[in-house]
Each structure stands twice: as C-alpha cells, then as structure tokens.
Amino acid sequence: MKDTAIQWVFRHGEYGAGAAEAKAGAGAEVKCGSAPSGEISQFGREAAEKASRFHQSFPGYAPTPLVKLSALADAFGVAGIYVKDESKRFGLNAFKGLGGSYCLGRYIADRLGMDIDELPFEKMVSDEVREKLGEITFVTATDGNHGRGIAWTAHMLGQKAVVYMPKGSVEERLENIRKLGADAEITELNYDQTVAFAAECEKNYGWVLVQDTAWEGYETIPGWIMEGYTTMALEAARQLEEVKPTHIFLQAGVGAMSGALAAFFTDYYQGEKPVITIVEPDRADCIFRTAKAADGKLHTVDGDLCTIMAGLACGVPCTIGWEMLSKCADCFVSMPDWVAAQGMRVLGNPMGDDERVVSGESGAATFGLVTELLRGMSEDMAALKKQLGITKDSRILCISTEGDTDKENYRRIVWDGAYNS
C-alpha cells in the first residue's frame, strides 16, 4: 500500500482504493436505511440511558460540547458538520474515562450483587461499600487514554490501578497516568503483546483485568466498557435535537468504541439510520482487513503498528466490537497518517465564526477523512463521496475522541506542518 493511498470497502461489496476500481464496483450509492436485524440492544438507547445515569453521579460530570461548524459546512456545500469534543471529558482530555468508570462501576456492583442504578458514585465510595470490597487492583494495557481513564476511576473510588503501555508510548501520556496514583510503565512490547502481558498479570497476581478489547472467554468487562462509551453518543443525539445526521464517521482501534456507537445510533435512529463509516490507520487496520476479507474470520495486523494515531494502533479486533460493526457499519476506510494530521490542522484553524477544536492524532482521524471527501481534490475521494451519498442535504457527525494528549507532536503537526500530504 502506498503511504498516500486511502482504501475503502463497503459491507455489501468492495470498492477498492482507486477511482477506476470504485467506478467498476458494485455501484449503488449507500442510503440511510432501516436498522439491520441482529441483537444490538446491549448498546442501544436504554443501555445508554443507564450508563448516563451512572456518569451523571460523578463529581464534575457535564456533557461535552457538540460543536457546529456552520462556516465550514457552507464552504463545503453540505447542510451541517458537527464535532463532539471529548477533550472536555472529566478533565482527562479524552473520552476513555466513560468506559473505564462504567466498567469499574459494573464490576463493583456485580461483586456486591447489586444493580449499577443502586450504586451511584456517592454510595460507591462509602465506607460501607469499601469495607465489603476490600482493596482491588485493576490492571490494563493502554496506548494512553484508556489507561488514564482506568487510573482516574480507581483513584476516585479509592482502589489501585496498574497500567502497562506498549513500546514507543509517549512519556507525557505515561506521566499523566502516574499523576493519578497508578503504577505505570512502558514495556518493550507492541500493543497486542502488552494486552497479553496484562492478562498474565491477572492470573499471576489475582488482579482484575479491565481491557477495552474482547476475545473468546473475555467479553463481559469489555462489554461494560463499550456500554460506558454510549453516554457520549446519547449526549450527541440529545444535543442534535431535531437534527438527524445522515452520515456518521467513527474511528476504530480494536473497534470497541466504534462498535458500541454504531450499534447505539442504529438503534436510536431506527428507520432513518445514518450511513456509518469506520476509519483506521493503514498500519493498524485490523477492522478494515476483516471487513475486506468477508470470510467470517477476524484478521489481525502484526508488527510495531507504527502510526501517529496512537490510540488506534491496535492489531487485533475486539470480538464484540466487530460483531456490532458487521451489523451496523456501512463503509470501512484504511488511511495514512497525513489524513489525520490534516484533520487536526483544519479543526485547529476554523473558518469564520466556527469554534476551534483542539483534537489529537486519533481524535481528528475521522474529520480528516471528511475534509478530504468534501474538498474532492482527487478522483478517488470524489468517487467515495458519491458512493456514500454525501450531498448538499447531508448532515455529518464526527467524534473528536481526544485533545492534545501529546502536546509536542500536536505542535509539530499544527504549527510546523508535519505529516503533510
């Protein structure tokens, strides 16, 4: 694959990476349609409302902003562009605290034989509950944001966290986790190997593994994490009010967040389901490869997974995430780093009176693709835009999942133009 290539595949027929391939593909434009058959209620509206009630009980909770980029939408000739800014979540500069807090809450409730609705934050940190639980050590592997969310929640609940990070992780992200009281270190392993190492620690030390990826035999806790993510989707739907998005773009690492949100939006909008596109870095595109193969098997990516989109540098799909994506997502995109960098620059330098959004490498991944589609500067992107059915009436939603979690690299990209196409 060329470093500049953007490739894509549709759930109901491959279109490829070149304009010639695209034009020769199965051909029909994707339209907003009815919800697919299959069980998606675990991440539907009712489950999201339950997760939201729990999150609202935490000190400092507030819905993150939904930024309407009206000037940019006018310039690009679409009806609306909206960006959910997760850099404002719980002071953690990323969305991951939602999954971390909800899974720890669900774990504690399960240990006590209670429903999570019976254990809001204030009760969960009570002396009575702590005496029943004793000290719990939660262990996880992370590229940064998930581990920070676990460390923050454990600190808030008076429990312990141990966090392992893959080689190449940024020191700033490590220190942010340590500041929350967690024992944290950078390993000499890639992300998926670090997950396996954390799982071994659970067995060896009796810790509780809280991982945001699932595999056969380990799906309950990842499922709770995914349910926690739906709080931000419910917020977005409520903030949009009567505006119904026609297109939603979601980024994928293991596919947990994107799978949960794809299922939520499919359930929420029912017969008016938006076209859902999943975006990954081309050097860690396990979801794209699984969709492209379409053989009923999960496909992995090995090696160092070297991409600036650190939060998406995952080579093994989450089983539950893929199950939801296979039912609810429409298009899967594999793209090089420069596309995410472009998204960071556009969000950081808004048009007209549009609000500035500080978005990191993983956070701006989907928006970078959207800008390339709407600018239509290549035949490939014009073809994909047509196949997605993007028109002057389209209303587009992206989730900026993180802020400048690596401030030095953020400045290199936004100030100095690093990773230019």
Secondary structure, 3 states (H helix, E strand, C coil): CCCCCCEEEECCEEEECCHHHHHCCCCCCCCCECCCCCCCHHHCHHHHHHHHHHHHCCCCCCCCCEEECHHHHHHHCCCEEEEEEHHHCCCCCECCHHHHHHHHHHHHHHHCCCCHHHCCHHHHCCHHHHHHHCCCEEEEECCCHHHHHHHHHHHHHCCEEEEEECCCCCHHHHHHHHCCCCEEEECCCCHHHHHHHHHHHHHHHCCEECCCCCECCECHHHHHHHHHHHHHHHHHHHHHCCCCCCEEEEECCCCHHHHHHHHHHHHHHHHHECEEEEEEECCCCHHHHHHHHCCCCCCCCCCCCCCCCHHHCCCCCCHHHHHHHHHHCCEEEEECHHHHHHHHHHHHCCCCCCCCCCCCCCCCHHHHHHHHHHHCCCHHHHHHHHHHCCCCCCEEEEEECECCCCHHHHHHHHCCCCCCC
